[in-house]
Amino acid sequence: MVTLQIHLMNEEPIVAEVDALPAPGDTLLTAMNPRQRDGKDLRFLAPNVTTVLLPINRVIYIQVLPSTEEERIVGFVRD
């Protein structure tokens, strides 16, 4: 699972998980567990929705968020 921050036209960005990144020829993005960046429910979805199909032509850009494993990696620290 990959966590994405998806920026849609005329909407606030949403956070969701996908099984794989979209391929160049895809027309839909299947997003699971869609939510606001702060974890709250999206105002335009029913409360019990767990998966949405987003048309790629409504997506401005996608950010790939680091996984929890990547966040634990300690980078170079200068003393």
PyMOL CGO cylinders between C-alpha atoms (Angstrom):
from pymol import cmd
from pymol.cgo import CYLINDER

trace = [
    CYLINDER, 0.00, 0.00, 0.00, 1.20, 3.47, -0.90, 0.3, 1, 1, 1, 1, 1, 1,
    CYLINDER, 1.20, 3.47, -0.90, -0.14, 6.58, 0.85, 0.3, 1, 1, 1, 1, 1, 1,
    CYLINDER, -0.14, 6.58, 0.85, -0.82, 9.51, -1.45, 0.3, 1, 1, 1, 1, 1, 1,
    CYLINDER, -0.82, 9.51, -1.45, -1.83, 13.11, -1.06, 0.3, 1, 1, 1, 1, 1, 1,
    CYLINDER, -1.83, 13.11, -1.06, -4.11, 13.78, -4.03, 0.3, 1, 1, 1, 1, 1, 1,
    CYLINDER, -4.11, 13.78, -4.03, -4.73, 17.34, -5.21, 0.3, 1, 1, 1, 1, 1, 1,
    CYLINDER, -4.73, 17.34, -5.21, -8.07, 17.62, -7.01, 0.3, 1, 1, 1, 1, 1, 1,
    CYLINDER, -8.07, 17.62, -7.01, -9.40, 20.54, -9.07, 0.3, 1, 1, 1, 1, 1, 1,
    CYLINDER, -9.40, 20.54, -9.07, -11.34, 23.04, -6.95, 0.3, 1, 1, 1, 1, 1, 1,
    CYLINDER, -11.34, 23.04, -6.95, -11.06, 20.90, -3.77, 0.3, 1, 1, 1, 1, 1, 1,
    CYLINDER, -11.06, 20.90, -3.77, -8.77, 20.63, -0.78, 0.3, 1, 1, 1, 1, 1, 1,
    CYLINDER, -8.77, 20.63, -0.78, -6.15, 17.86, -1.06, 0.3, 1, 1, 1, 1, 1, 1,
    CYLINDER, -6.15, 17.86, -1.06, -7.12, 14.44, 0.22, 0.3, 1, 1, 1, 1, 1, 1,
    CYLINDER, -7.12, 14.44, 0.22, -5.04, 11.60, 1.63, 0.3, 1, 1, 1, 1, 1, 1,
    CYLINDER, -5.04, 11.60, 1.63, -5.69, 7.99, 0.62, 0.3, 1, 1, 1, 1, 1, 1,
    CYLINDER, -5.69, 7.99, 0.62, -3.98, 4.65, 0.11, 0.3, 1, 1, 1, 1, 1, 1,
    CYLINDER, -3.98, 4.65, 0.11, -3.59, 2.86, -3.22, 0.3, 1, 1, 1, 1, 1, 1,
    CYLINDER, -3.59, 2.86, -3.22, -2.32, -0.60, -4.12, 0.3, 1, 1, 1, 1, 1, 1,
    CYLINDER, -2.32, -0.60, -4.12, -0.05, 0.78, -6.85, 0.3, 1, 1, 1, 1, 1, 1,
    CYLINDER, -0.05, 0.78, -6.85, 0.78, 4.12, -8.40, 0.3, 1, 1, 1, 1, 1, 1,
    CYLINDER, 0.78, 4.12, -8.40, -1.31, 4.98, -11.46, 0.3, 1, 1, 1, 1, 1, 1,
    CYLINDER, -1.31, 4.98, -11.46, 0.15, 4.01, -14.83, 0.3, 1, 1, 1, 1, 1, 1,
    CYLINDER, 0.15, 4.01, -14.83, 0.41, 6.55, -17.67, 0.3, 1, 1, 1, 1, 1, 1,
    CYLINDER, 0.41, 6.55, -17.67, -2.62, 5.06, -19.47, 0.3, 1, 1, 1, 1, 1, 1,
    CYLINDER, -2.62, 5.06, -19.47, -4.96, 4.90, -16.44, 0.3, 1, 1, 1, 1, 1, 1,
    CYLINDER, -4.96, 4.90, -16.44, -8.16, 6.94, -16.51, 0.3, 1, 1, 1, 1, 1, 1,
    CYLINDER, -8.16, 6.94, -16.51, -9.27, 6.22, -12.92, 0.3, 1, 1, 1, 1, 1, 1,
    CYLINDER, -9.27, 6.22, -12.92, -7.45, 6.24, -9.60, 0.3, 1, 1, 1, 1, 1, 1,
    CYLINDER, -7.45, 6.24, -9.60, -8.81, 3.77, -7.02, 0.3, 1, 1, 1, 1, 1, 1,
    CYLINDER, -8.81, 3.77, -7.02, -8.27, 5.37, -3.61, 0.3, 1, 1, 1, 1, 1, 1,
    CYLINDER, -8.27, 5.37, -3.61, -8.96, 3.55, -0.33, 0.3, 1, 1, 1, 1, 1, 1,
    CYLINDER, -8.96, 3.55, -0.33, -9.66, 5.16, 3.04, 0.3, 1, 1, 1, 1, 1, 1,
    CYLINDER, -9.66, 5.16, 3.04, -10.03, 8.71, 1.65, 0.3, 1, 1, 1, 1, 1, 1,
    CYLINDER, -10.03, 8.71, 1.65, -9.78, 11.48, 4.25, 0.3, 1, 1, 1, 1, 1, 1,
    CYLINDER, -9.78, 11.48, 4.25, -8.70, 15.06, 4.78, 0.3, 1, 1, 1, 1, 1, 1,
    CYLINDER, -8.70, 15.06, 4.78, -5.06, 15.77, 5.58, 0.3, 1, 1, 1, 1, 1, 1,
    CYLINDER, -5.06, 15.77, 5.58, -5.96, 16.03, 9.28, 0.3, 1, 1, 1, 1, 1, 1,
    CYLINDER, -5.96, 16.03, 9.28, -7.69, 12.62, 9.22, 0.3, 1, 1, 1, 1, 1, 1,
    CYLINDER, -7.69, 12.62, 9.22, -11.30, 13.90, 9.26, 0.3, 1, 1, 1, 1, 1, 1,
    CYLINDER, -11.30, 13.90, 9.26, -14.02, 12.59, 6.93, 0.3, 1, 1, 1, 1, 1, 1,
    CYLINDER, -14.02, 12.59, 6.93, -14.46, 14.26, 3.56, 0.3, 1, 1, 1, 1, 1, 1,
    CYLINDER, -14.46, 14.26, 3.56, -17.50, 16.51, 3.40, 0.3, 1, 1, 1, 1, 1, 1,
    CYLINDER, -17.50, 16.51, 3.40, -18.48, 15.36, -0.08, 0.3, 1, 1, 1, 1, 1, 1,
    CYLINDER, -18.48, 15.36, -0.08, -18.53, 11.62, 0.77, 0.3, 1, 1, 1, 1, 1, 1,
    CYLINDER, -18.53, 11.62, 0.77, -20.95, 9.56, 2.83, 0.3, 1, 1, 1, 1, 1, 1,
    CYLINDER, -20.95, 9.56, 2.83, -19.45, 8.58, 6.22, 0.3, 1, 1, 1, 1, 1, 1,
    CYLINDER, -19.45, 8.58, 6.22, -19.28, 4.85, 5.42, 0.3, 1, 1, 1, 1, 1, 1,
    CYLINDER, -19.28, 4.85, 5.42, -17.40, 5.17, 2.08, 0.3, 1, 1, 1, 1, 1, 1,
    CYLINDER, -17.40, 5.17, 2.08, -14.08, 3.29, 2.11, 0.3, 1, 1, 1, 1, 1, 1,
    CYLINDER, -14.08, 3.29, 2.11, -13.10, 3.32, -1.58, 0.3, 1, 1, 1, 1, 1, 1,
    CYLINDER, -13.10, 3.32, -1.58, -13.51, 5.96, -4.28, 0.3, 1, 1, 1, 1, 1, 1,
    CYLINDER, -13.51, 5.96, -4.28, -12.75, 5.99, -8.00, 0.3, 1, 1, 1, 1, 1, 1,
    CYLINDER, -12.75, 5.99, -8.00, -11.33, 9.35, -8.99, 0.3, 1, 1, 1, 1, 1, 1,
    CYLINDER, -11.33, 9.35, -8.99, -11.09, 10.35, -12.66, 0.3, 1, 1, 1, 1, 1, 1,
    CYLINDER, -11.09, 10.35, -12.66, -7.49, 11.21, -13.50, 0.3, 1, 1, 1, 1, 1, 1,
    CYLINDER, -7.49, 11.21, -13.50, -8.59, 14.29, -15.46, 0.3, 1, 1, 1, 1, 1, 1,
    CYLINDER, -8.59, 14.29, -15.46, -9.75, 15.85, -12.14, 0.3, 1, 1, 1, 1, 1, 1,
    CYLINDER, -9.75, 15.85, -12.14, -6.37, 15.24, -10.47, 0.3, 1, 1, 1, 1, 1, 1,
    CYLINDER, -6.37, 15.24, -10.47, -3.91, 18.15, -10.65, 0.3, 1, 1, 1, 1, 1, 1,
    CYLINDER, -3.91, 18.15, -10.65, -0.99, 16.28, -9.09, 0.3, 1, 1, 1, 1, 1, 1,
    CYLINDER, -0.99, 16.28, -9.09, -0.18, 13.50, -6.64, 0.3, 1, 1, 1, 1, 1, 1,
    CYLINDER, -0.18, 13.50, -6.64, 2.35, 13.48, -3.80, 0.3, 1, 1, 1, 1, 1, 1,
    CYLINDER, 2.35, 13.48, -3.80, 3.71, 10.16, -2.53, 0.3, 1, 1, 1, 1, 1, 1,
    CYLINDER, 3.71, 10.16, -2.53, 3.91, 10.34, 1.26, 0.3, 1, 1, 1, 1, 1, 1,
    CYLINDER, 3.91, 10.34, 1.26, 6.67, 8.50, 3.13, 0.3, 1, 1, 1, 1, 1, 1,
    CYLINDER, 6.67, 8.50, 3.13, 5.74, 5.26, 4.86, 0.3, 1, 1, 1, 1, 1, 1,
    CYLINDER, 5.74, 5.26, 4.86, 6.24, 4.83, 8.60, 0.3, 1, 1, 1, 1, 1, 1,
    CYLINDER, 6.24, 4.83, 8.60, 9.30, 2.69, 7.89, 0.3, 1, 1, 1, 1, 1, 1,
    CYLINDER, 9.30, 2.69, 7.89, 10.89, 5.49, 5.86, 0.3, 1, 1, 1, 1, 1, 1,
    CYLINDER, 10.89, 5.49, 5.86, 10.16, 8.03, 8.62, 0.3, 1, 1, 1, 1, 1, 1,
    CYLINDER, 10.16, 8.03, 8.62, 12.23, 6.00, 11.09, 0.3, 1, 1, 1, 1, 1, 1,
    CYLINDER, 12.23, 6.00, 11.09, 15.36, 6.28, 8.98, 0.3, 1, 1, 1, 1, 1, 1,
    CYLINDER, 15.36, 6.28, 8.98, 17.79, 8.74, 10.56, 0.3, 1, 1, 1, 1, 1, 1,
    CYLINDER, 17.79, 8.74, 10.56, 19.64, 10.89, 8.08, 0.3, 1, 1, 1, 1, 1, 1,
    CYLINDER, 19.64, 10.89, 8.08, 23.02, 12.57, 8.43, 0.3, 1, 1, 1, 1, 1, 1,
    CYLINDER, 23.02, 12.57, 8.43, 23.23, 14.80, 11.50, 0.3, 1, 1, 1, 1, 1, 1,
    CYLINDER, 23.23, 14.80, 11.50, 26.02, 17.31, 11.83, 0.3, 1, 1, 1, 1, 1, 1,
    CYLINDER, 26.02, 17.31, 11.83, 27.29, 18.02, 15.35, 0.3, 1, 1, 1, 1, 1, 1,
]
cmd.load_cgo(trace, "trace")
